[in-house]
Amino acid sequence: MNEKLRVRSLELRVEKTENWLSRLLFTTYCLLFAVLLLVTCHSSLVTAAEWSGVDESVVEKYAKDHGREAKEPLINTDQGDLLLFMFLIGGVIGGFAAGYYWRTLTEDRAKN
């Protein structure tokens, strides 16, 4: 009986030690992941300013080579929140149409 208690107490000690080590390893891996994530995000933000978009580097270059310079758009959506407002209006119109025809869209009609 005494040996069983000793074995059980040793097993508990081993479990506690393994539990402590696994927590330490998990915490270390999480911290390492967080640091790598921060470094990666920071480096990508710093180098993002150096890269130009496809429009600037490719499309504008070939357009200039073929004598077609860029023109101002008819409706310039780069000013303020105009593009956001246009999406809002489109959503309102689409939502109204879907709501108005809801029964027609969802109702199962028997073909006559």
N, C-alpha and C positions, 0 to 999 in steps of 0.2 A: 504494500500500500504506500509505503514511504517513497519507494522508487518511482511509483506512478506520479506522485505529487512533484517529485524533483523533475521528472521528464516533462510533466505538464508545465511547470514553472519555467523550464528552459525553453520550451516551445513558445510560451508567451513572451519571453524575452526576445527570442529570435523574431517573432511576429512584430513586436514593438520596434525592434531595430530595423527590420525590413520596411515597415510602415514609415518610419522616420526618414530612411534613405530614399524611399520612393517619393515622398513629399518634397524632399530636398532636390532630387533630380527633376521632378516636375516643375518646381519653382524656378530652378536654374534654366530649364529649357524654355519656359514661358518668358523669362526676362531676356534670354538670348534672342528669342523670336521677336520680342518687342523692339529691342535695340536694332536688329537687322531690318525690321520693317521701317523704323524711323529713319535709318540711314538711307535705305532704298528710296523712300518717299522724298526725302530731302534732296538726294542727288538727282532724282528725276525732275523735281521742281526747278532746280538750279539749271539743269541742262535743257529744260523745255524752252527757255527763251532763245537758245541758240538755233533751234530747229525751225525752219519755215514750213508752212503748209504746202500741200500739193498744188493748190491754186497759185500760190506765189512762185514756187520753184519750177513747176512744169508747165502748167496751162498758160500762165502769163508769158513765159519765155517763148513758147511756140507761137502764141498769138502775136507777139511783137515781131518774131522772125517772119511771119507771113503778112505783116502790115495791118493787123487788126488790134488796135489799141483798146484798152478797157474803157467802157463808158459808165456814166452814172446810171444806176437802175431807175426804172420808172417810179417805183415806190421803194424808197430807201428804208429798209426795216432795221438798219443799224442804229437808228436814232432812238435812244431811250428804251422805253418798254413797248414800242410799236409792234414788234414781233410777238411779244407775249399777249398783247391785246388782240392781235389777229387770231392767234390760237384760241383765245377766250371766246371770241365771236363765233368761230367755227364750231367750238364745243357747244355753245348755246344753241346754235342753229341745228346741229346734229341731235342734241338732246331733245329739243322741241319736236323735231320730226319723228324721232323714235318714240317719244311719249304720245304724240298724236296718233300714230299708227300702231300703238302697242298691241291692241287686240288683233289687228290684222297680222302682225308679225308673230304672235305667240299662239293664236287660236288654231286648233286643228279642225279644218273644215272638211266635210265629206264632199267628194267630187260628184257632181250631179251630171 
